């Protein structure tokens, strides 16, 4: 497998999706998972993507995208809800580690979305801090329904796209890098049954990165 030095947003996206295709087909290469790689990256890291996904145990990022040590800077929360700690972590991956791609990863059969749908229908809202997760997902459910989109996959797609837009709206660092052609932000929907990741939303993916000064 050919690694790409200083990848563009599009390069990083293609590298990620190539790994997912290997995973789906059942022929993973397990790159960058040996002692040599461990030693090589011990002094510093340079991941090619920041992956912000749901905490679901079935979404182990390095496995489903067939990557290894030092490849992905991973941030995960239930329902991929984005609070200040998440935004700070993503900004660190983008501004300090200089990753050219941010990925929002959602999936079907998401418990957080199911709970938000139930709450929107007048059902019981969970207690404790789980309530906060559900309340952060509920606006995506309501927005999808207002647009006449009430199927599970439609609500999921709406929540993923909403999260992508939220990152650009709330983070000046992310927005400025996308505008400058240095960063792409994409939303992917993962299918639990077959392991495939489908593109839902894309911002800045095909912008040409400026030449280094």
HELIX and SHEET records of a PDB file:
HELIX    1   1 UNK A    9  UNK A   25  1                                  17    
HELIX    2   2 UNK A   35  UNK A   41  1                                   7    
HELIX    3   3 UNK A   61  UNK A   64  1                                   4    
HELIX    4   4 UNK A   78  UNK A   80  5                                   3    
HELIX    5   5 UNK A   84  UNK A   91  1                                   8    
HELIX    6   6 UNK A   92  UNK A   96  3                                   5    
HELIX    7   7 UNK A  111  UNK A  120  1                                  10    
HELIX    8   8 UNK A  130  UNK A  146  1                                  17    
HELIX    9   9 UNK A  152  UNK A  170  1                                  19    
HELIX   10  10 UNK A  172  UNK A  179  1                                   8    
SHEET    1   A 5 UNK A  72  UNK A  77  0                                        
SHEET    2   A 5 UNK A  49  UNK A  54  1                                        
SHEET    3   A 5 UNK A 101  UNK A 107  1                                        
SHEET    4   A 5 UNK A 184  UNK A 190  1                                        
SHEET    5   A 5 UNK A 197  UNK A 203 -1                                        
END                                                                             
